[in-house]
Amino acid sequence: MRFSKLKIKTLRDIKSEETSKGTTLLLRARYVVKVGSGIYEYLPFGLRVLQKISKIIREEIEKIGGIEIVMPALHPKKYWQQTNRWQKFDALFKLKSRFGQEFALGATHEEIITPLAKEFIHSYKDLPLFLYQIQTKFRDEPRAKSGLLRCKEFLMKDLYSFHRDEADLDKYYEKVKKSYQRIFRKIGLASIIVEASGGTFSKFSHEFQVISPVGEDTVFYCPHCHFARNKEIVTKLTKCPICDHPLQQVKAIEVGNIFKLKEQYSRAFNLKYKDRKGEEHFVSMGCYGIGISRLLGVLAEIYNDDQGLTFPKSVAPYQYHLLSLYSGDKKTDKKIKQAAEKLYDRVTRAGKEILFDDRENVTNGEKLKDADLIGIPYRVVISQRTLKRNSCEMKLRTSNRVRLIKLTDFVKITNNL
Amino acid sequence: MRFSKLKIKTLRDIKSEETSKGTTLLLRARYVVKVGSGIYEYLPFGLRVLQKISKIIREEIEKIGGIEIVMPALHPKKYWQQTNRWQKFDALFKLKSRFGQEFALGATHEEIITPLAKEFIHSYKDLPLFLYQIQTKFRDEPRAKSGLLRCKEFLMKDLYSFHRDEADLDKYYEKVKKSYQRIFRKIGLASIIVEASGGTFSKFSHEFQVISPVGEDTVFYCPHCHFARNKEIVTKLTKCPICDHPLQQVKAIEVGNIFKLKEQYSRAFNLKYKDRKGEEHFVSMGCYGIGISRLLGVLAEIYNDDQGLTFPKSVAPYQYHLLSLYSGDKKTDKKIKQAAEKLYDRVTRAGKEILFDDRENVTNGEKLKDADLIGIPYRVVISQRTLKRNSCEMKLRTSNRVRLIKLTDFVKITNNL
């Protein structure tokens, strides 16, 4: 992608009252633009990160049997009345059509997927079933101050599982735990599994948290056996209830959560199956969420330094950021430009993701500052000095070690990275 | 994909009062499920078609310079007040948060993209600019009776262009016309360009329509020079105003539309640029829409026969539908099953899209009927008869000509299709 085509101008400062460092950097680097409190739009850099996270999630969730569908955001009132959550769910956006019908905006999808599952599930042979979607959710949050970490509109992956009994649900629940840890590891986040409030039907649910000083949550954590419990559900805990080691109190950011719903929704919607003998039973359910746009915020919160963002390779919008740095001498600069154009062309044709800062009327200093801010992993520089040796300089965004690479060898060498 | 994993059961009849033949077939074949009037959810077959249409659109729109972004569905009231459409836009869904803020649900995005463009556009050097998104739209439609053709919630591609003057807008507008015709052709639809109401600032806008007896629109059409005008904006027209040939009155389905907005929205939001001399001008705008979920409905409306759907290859959910037809003899059926499993495995590994009806306890007749209903282009059958010759039978869904193919040659032969 050519920078000049994007017409993006990064920002030195932002006016709005963002309290989150990560979101501030995302706004300055033009990954996102704020439309209103808790409402953002995604420019190409931000959208590409969302797409990369989504791809990792899709691959992993399909490995554990997930089948992708898409449910609507407009939910007829009757579904939410059936679970009594039309009144009880505080953050539910509600609206009325000009013809008098009432709708909720999907804040979560148990009310929609349980009736849908009745279309699939009749006998024990139809179980287990795993349905997921990547879709936009809406929640009427109080004046949001955490940037992308808590939005009124956000992108989410939600998986729902359907089982013949709790033993089968328990087995799958443990499988999802492992899958989630793989997902977060691939995205570049070391997550811990934290016991949290279980709601009506279970003792605990589980949150996936990333330890970080900027976290909203406080967690009691055992560095020895990795036991962790959210402070929300326990007043004071000093020793690990598993291995008796002293616990640490750490700040952490939630990146995913999983719940055993058991028969809560299958009873509300009368979702039953017939066993081998023809006897009817309620289906046991689990639900498993990952906030994808929230993850963009979490990544920015964790991966940054004084100069800007430092995204991991697996989710960075591009892998290479090519800069042509000019000398001021017309003849030399023409050669620099030609060499950069040729390299960009070659690397693009090789199928690599490269952002080429081909902007005119932008100083070398501005190009370098923008590259620091945007935080693409590999920076590739062509200047008078490198061109003398028919080379470019490549360095990792987070390192000072510079490597000189012959322009003709670039594709071959980066293939082996 | 294994049919058994989807747990889908097709329907012989549907209860709901769909008047559209296409949507009825999509419901029966389980591409979509109805959640409420004008609200559908997408099961794997339907979702795959949407993804294929989206891919074709992305490729073509990027060829004409489009840059992909995503804007929100929640629009703070102030943006819609600024254009006076908060009151004037009948089908606008409106809602109030529990904290008193008011929002519109995005029915279209001029009110959001014009302020966004102010972040990009300052000088003539920032023009032209082409931004598009693939995103969910919401419209408070009267009791919808056209299935997927007119929904309260639907998937849309909307492109917005920004120009220094009307001449540049006109040029790009013609470019989009060609791009749209390529898109529809690739999707399998022969579109005609129809003059329609231009709104406040232009004489005409243009609709892309597909001639079909089930169309909602009536169009005066010249089969000689392809002039066409929507009956909505003209009372009676018998001769072509371009070439004087007699006009036909035809029914047609709208699949896309394009508008010259000119300065309507740039004036409302004060979107200006500075020319070479430093003088300020309002930006000229165009907008260009394609309803993606609507296209799924249109395809089903046009591509069907007495047995079911007959999707074109470019957008069908899968290319091959593999059926193992059993003989009733245990030993033979074990061999059929093994051969089918092996072929499925080989074809999947070759990267081809194949749906394998591996269901047990389903009769051969039901498998064949489902294949007719679902309408995947190539049907591949393994039975006692074909296995005797180490082969399978392949036929196009829409043809009776059957081709016998050696199982070991299948990948090679289909590579050359």
Contacts between the chains, C-beta under 8 A, distances in Angstrom:
chain1	res1	chain2	res2	distance
A	5	B	65	7.5
A	5	B	67	6.9
A	6	B	67	6.4
A	7	B	120	4.6
A	7	B	121	7.2
A	7	B	126	5.0
A	7	B	129	5.5
A	8	B	120	6.9
A	9	B	119	7.6
A	9	B	120	7.4
A	9	B	122	7.9
A	33	B	116	6.1
A	33	B	119	6.1
A	35	B	71	7.5
A	35	B	72	5.5
A	35	B	74	7.9
A	35	B	75	7.5
A	35	B	76	6.9
A	35	B	112	6.5
A	36	B	74	7.5
A	36	B	76	4.2
A	36	B	101	7.9
A	37	B	101	7.8
A	39	B	72	5.0
A	39	B	74	5.3
A	39	B	76	7.2
A	40	B	72	6.9
A	41	B	69	6.4
A	41	B	70	6.4
A	41	B	71	4.6
A	41	B	72	5.8
A	41	B	112	7.1
A	41	B	116	6.4
A	42	B	69	6.1
A	42	B	70	4.4
A	43	B	69	5.4
A	44	B	67	6.0
A	44	B	68	6.5
A	44	B	69	6.6
A	47	B	68	6.2
A	47	B	69	6.3
A	47	B	70	5.6
A	50	B	70	7.8
A	65	B	5	7.5
A	67	B	5	6.9
A	67	B	6	6.4
A	67	B	44	6.0
A	68	B	44	6.5
A	68	B	47	6.2
A	69	B	41	6.5
A	69	B	42	6.1
A	69	B	43	5.4
A	69	B	44	6.5
A	69	B	47	6.2
A	70	B	41	6.4
A	70	B	42	4.4
A	70	B	47	5.6
A	70	B	50	7.9
A	71	B	35	7.5
A	71	B	41	4.6
A	72	B	35	5.5
A	72	B	39	4.9
A	72	B	40	7.0
A	72	B	41	5.8
A	72	B	153	5.1
A	73	B	73	7.1
A	73	B	136	6.5
A	73	B	138	7.6
A	73	B	153	6.2
A	74	B	35	8.0
A	74	B	36	7.5
A	74	B	39	5.3
A	74	B	138	6.7
A	74	B	152	5.8
A	74	B	153	4.8
A	75	B	35	7.5
A	76	B	35	6.9
A	76	B	36	4.2
A	76	B	39	7.2
A	90	B	98	7.3
A	93	B	95	5.7
A	93	B	97	6.9
A	94	B	95	6.9
A	95	B	93	5.8
A	95	B	94	6.9
A	95	B	95	3.9
A	95	B	105	7.4
A	97	B	93	6.9
A	97	B	140	4.8
A	97	B	152	7.8
A	98	B	90	7.3
A	98	B	140	5.4
A	99	B	140	7.5
A	99	B	142	6.6
A	99	B	143	7.1
A	101	B	36	7.9
A	101	B	37	7.8
A	105	B	95	7.4
A	105	B	105	7.9
A	112	B	35	6.5
A	112	B	41	7.2
A	116	B	33	6.1
A	116	B	41	6.5
A	119	B	9	7.6
A	119	B	33	6.1
A	120	B	7	4.6
A	120	B	8	6.9
A	120	B	9	7.4
A	121	B	7	7.3
A	122	B	9	7.9
A	125	B	361	8.0
A	126	B	7	5.0
A	129	B	7	5.5
A	136	B	73	6.5
A	136	B	136	6.6
A	138	B	73	7.6
A	138	B	74	6.7
A	140	B	97	4.8
A	140	B	98	5.4
A	140	B	99	7.5
A	142	B	99	6.6
A	143	B	99	7.1
A	152	B	74	5.8
A	152	B	97	7.8
A	153	B	72	5.1
A	153	B	73	6.2
A	153	B	74	4.8
A	361	B	125	7.9
